[in-house]
Amino acid sequence: SGQGQSRSKNDLDVSFAQYNIGRIHHERGDLKKAMKLYKMCFQQVNAQLGNYHPLVATILCSIGQVCFDECKYQTASQNFLQALRIRETIFGYVHKDVADTYYRIGRTLHEREQHGDALRSYQKALSIQTR
């Protein structure tokens, strides 16, 4: 069983490396490479750690951010909403990561000119941040 644990840790180490390489590509503006790495990482981490893990939510937010940067606001929103469900389940409703996700959702709604929903999302983020 020790070997199984070592294998799992190694797989996660590979996923972390892929994620970080994806972040560098993302920061450099190579959204296609970033997305490919984030998606590979998501599949591996989700399979290893399950749906409701903070790392899964982080990867979903990164995927959502690439979509946002590509002006694919609907897809960005879907990823951010999935991350929000995970983060609220894990952390509760008053946590900085939950606030950050509400902010990201607000930005996508704002870009889609859904101003009322964007405002509510921004206000929700702010109310969590100022508690």
C-alpha positions as CSV (number, residue, x, y, z in Angstrom):
1,S,0.0,0.0,0.0
2,G,3.0,2.3,0.5
3,Q,3.7,2.1,-3.2
4,G,0.1,3.2,-4.0
5,Q,0.5,6.2,-1.8
6,S,3.8,7.0,-3.5
7,R,2.2,6.7,-6.9
8,S,-0.7,9.0,-5.9
9,K,1.8,11.6,-4.5
10,N,3.8,11.4,-7.7
11,D,0.7,11.9,-9.8
12,L,-0.2,14.9,-7.8
13,D,3.3,16.3,-8.1
14,V,3.0,16.0,-11.9
15,S,-0.4,17.7,-11.8
16,F,1.1,20.6,-9.7
17,A,3.9,20.9,-12.2
18,Q,1.4,21.0,-15.1
19,Y,-0.7,23.6,-13.3
20,N,2.2,25.9,-12.7
21,I,3.5,25.6,-16.2
22,G,-0.1,26.4,-17.3
23,R,0.0,29.5,-15.1
24,I,3.2,30.7,-16.8
25,H,1.7,30.2,-20.2
26,H,-1.4,32.0,-19.0
27,E,0.6,34.9,-17.7
28,R,2.5,35.1,-21.0
29,G,-0.8,35.2,-22.9
30,D,-0.5,31.7,-24.5
31,L,-4.1,30.9,-23.6
32,K,-4.3,27.7,-25.8
33,K,-1.3,26.1,-24.0
34,A,-2.6,27.2,-20.6
35,M,-6.0,25.8,-21.2
36,K,-4.6,22.5,-22.4
37,L,-2.5,22.1,-19.2
38,Y,-5.2,23.3,-16.9
39,K,-7.7,20.8,-18.4
40,M,-5.2,17.9,-18.1
41,C,-4.5,18.9,-14.5
42,F,-8.2,19.2,-13.8
43,Q,-8.9,15.6,-15.0
44,Q,-6.0,14.2,-13.0
45,V,-6.7,16.1,-9.8
46,N,-10.4,15.5,-10.0
47,A,-9.8,11.8,-10.5
48,Q,-7.4,11.7,-7.5
49,L,-9.0,14.0,-5.0
50,G,-12.6,14.0,-6.0
51,N,-15.0,16.7,-7.0
52,Y,-15.0,18.6,-3.8
53,H,-11.5,19.6,-3.1
54,P,-10.0,23.1,-2.9
55,L,-7.5,22.4,-5.7
56,V,-10.2,21.3,-8.0
57,A,-12.0,24.7,-7.4
58,T,-8.7,26.6,-8.0
59,I,-8.1,24.8,-11.3
60,L,-11.7,25.5,-12.4
61,C,-11.2,29.2,-11.6
62,S,-8.0,29.2,-13.7
63,I,-9.9,27.5,-16.6
64,G,-12.6,30.1,-16.1
65,Q,-10.1,32.9,-16.2
66,V,-8.7,31.7,-19.6
67,C,-12.2,31.6,-20.9
68,F,-12.7,35.1,-19.6
69,D,-9.5,36.3,-21.3
70,E,-10.8,34.7,-24.5
71,C,-14.0,36.7,-24.1
72,K,-15.9,33.4,-23.7
73,Y,-17.9,34.8,-20.8
74,Q,-20.7,32.1,-20.7
75,T,-18.1,29.3,-20.3
76,A,-16.1,31.4,-17.8
77,S,-19.3,31.8,-15.7
78,Q,-20.0,28.1,-15.8
79,N,-16.5,27.3,-14.5
80,F,-16.7,30.0,-11.9
81,L,-20.1,28.8,-10.7
82,Q,-18.8,25.2,-10.4
83,A,-15.8,26.5,-8.4
84,L,-18.2,28.5,-6.2
85,R,-20.3,25.4,-5.4
86,I,-17.2,23.5,-4.4
87,R,-15.8,26.4,-2.3
88,E,-19.1,27.1,-0.5
89,T,-19.4,23.4,0.3
90,I,-15.9,23.2,1.7
91,F,-15.4,26.6,3.3
92,G,-18.9,27.8,4.0
93,Y,-20.4,31.0,2.7
94,V,-17.9,33.4,4.4
95,H,-14.4,32.8,3.1
96,K,-12.0,34.8,1.0
97,D,-12.0,32.2,-1.8
98,V,-15.8,32.3,-1.9
99,A,-15.6,36.1,-2.1
100,D,-13.0,35.9,-4.9
101,T,-15.2,33.6,-6.9
102,Y,-18.2,35.9,-6.5
103,Y,-16.0,38.7,-7.8
104,R,-15.0,36.7,-10.8
105,I,-18.6,35.8,-11.5
106,G,-19.5,39.5,-11.3
107,R,-16.8,40.4,-13.8
108,T,-18.2,37.9,-16.3
109,L,-21.8,39.2,-15.8
110,H,-20.5,42.7,-16.1
111,E,-18.9,41.9,-19.5
112,R,-22.1,40.3,-20.6
113,E,-23.9,43.6,-19.6
114,Q,-26.0,41.8,-17.0
115,H,-25.5,44.7,-14.7
116,G,-28.1,43.8,-12.0
117,D,-26.6,40.3,-11.5
118,A,-23.1,41.7,-11.7
119,L,-23.9,44.2,-9.0
120,R,-25.4,41.5,-6.8
121,S,-22.3,39.3,-7.3
122,Y,-19.9,42.2,-6.6
123,Q,-21.9,43.2,-3.4
124,K,-21.8,39.6,-2.2
125,A,-18.0,39.5,-2.7
126,L,-17.7,42.8,-0.8
127,S,-19.9,41.7,2.0
128,I,-17.8,38.6,2.6
129,Q,-14.5,40.6,2.3
130,T,-15.6,43.2,4.8
131,R,-16.9,40.9,7.6
